[in-house]
Amino acid sequence: MNNSKVSDKDVSKVQDDPQRQDGSPRHYDIVVVGAGLIGAAFALRMARIFADNASSNSKDKPCKIALLEARAVPSPVTPSATHFDPQVVALTEASRQWLDALDVWQACRDRACPYSRMSVRDGEGTGCIEFDAAEVQRANLGHIVENSLLRASLLDAIGEQGNIDLFCPVTVESLLRDGETTIVNLSTDEQLSTGLVVAADGANSPIRAQMGFELRTWGYEHSAITATLKAQKAHGFTARQWFTPSGPLAFLPLRASAQAAPTEAHYVSIVWSQTPERAERLMALDDAEFCRQLTIVSEGVLGTIEEVSQRLQFPLTQRHGVDYVQPGIALIGDAAHTIHPLAGQGVNLGFSDARVLAEELQRALQAGSAFGGLQALKRYQRRRKPDNLAMMATMEGFKRLFEREELPVRLLRNMGMSGLNRLSPLKNSLIRQAMGLT
């Protein structure tokens, strides 16, 4: 696993610098709030854009980015053949290609687990859809990557950029919009000034709340349980999902390294979405009984579930910003929208936000326009809102469909799944869409 080059000394060095001698705020062209996966990837992409622009326009003043993170950067995790981060992301091929273009994928690829097949089953019937990458002439459908591994790779790359200052740990106390400039007041009593604040500070975004963005929220009435399992049988590099009336269960394949034999790949990460009451009961079970319940729900497809790691639980809520932008402010990732994890699309939507916003800012830079101007920011919003809303509606539809227990609905559901499984052209079109390659 990648060892982050960003040490505690590195991330605190900017905070130790005194305020500018004339007492004015330190100026940055962009201030990114949140150094998680989405914020870090966006900051890295913009740093590369600024560097390329500086090299081609030597007379222009170099542009700089401030990246703010509220929590201390965790120490690098020691790689292990039997221990995995309980939080993982399912990357589409489009997201993987973008990370590769950012030069961070190479550090992840040895431990990232590709999956070439996906099985989706109705846990209350016989319906099943099988997806295979070979049917669309691809090696893989996607990759499962540990959060800590991907974030360490991003922070390593950020540490190599001369035009990003990382402030960590630090929080934003307040924002003050003054004409085309925003003053960012930090918990360290420092002030920054910028033309654009990009909020990538998560589902409960303080920036979104401070700036009064209107938010539409729907409770899923579900909680998700995540953990790492060891199964009796190898997972065969297949992602599996079962839909039940009480909620979906996903098995996401893991591997310790690319050198591990396929027959040794017995570890999977789970996301088990359940009603809050049932989730609490499952969390209260001892490990042996929890594994037994998983063996039953998964229909023994990987044999007996032999081991389970520490379990994590978190509530699920769908959120969507009525707007993603204001003058000088843009929301990306979970700060703009959150979605049910049943299809693993949340991080991929966030990476698409980051990519599109960077494209629009690059366009503004080339045209000599202001970064924080509404023209560029609204182009970003127009490009992203339809895709995000469509994915959210699709996930909500799936959730509601599989919650229905009436016999006619179950029969039609199973017939539909079996019929779709036989329609190769339509199924292959769905595969390409899921990979983000259409």
Secondary structure, 3 states (H helix, E strand, C coil): CCCCCCCHHHHHHHHHCCCCCCCCCEEECEEEECCCHHHHHHHHHHHHHHHHHHHHCCCCCCCCEEEECCCCCCCCCCCCCCCCCCCEEEEEHHHHHHHHHCCCCCCCCCCCEEECEEEEEECCCCCEEEEEHHHHCCCCCEEEEEHHHHHHHHHHHHHCCCCEEEECCCCEEEEEEECCEEEEEECCCCEEEECCEEECCCCCCHHHHHCCCCEEEEEEEEEEEEEEEEECCCCCCEEEEEECCCCCEEEEECCCCCCCCHHHCCEEEEEEEECHHHHHHHHHCCHHHHHHHHHHHCCCCCCCEEEECCCEEEEEEEEEECCCEECCEEECHHHCEECCHHHCCHHHHHHHHHHHHHHHHHHHHHHCCCCCCHHHHHHHHHHHHHHHHHHHHHHHHHHHHHHCCCHHHHHHHHHHHHHHHHCHHHHHHHHHHHHCCC
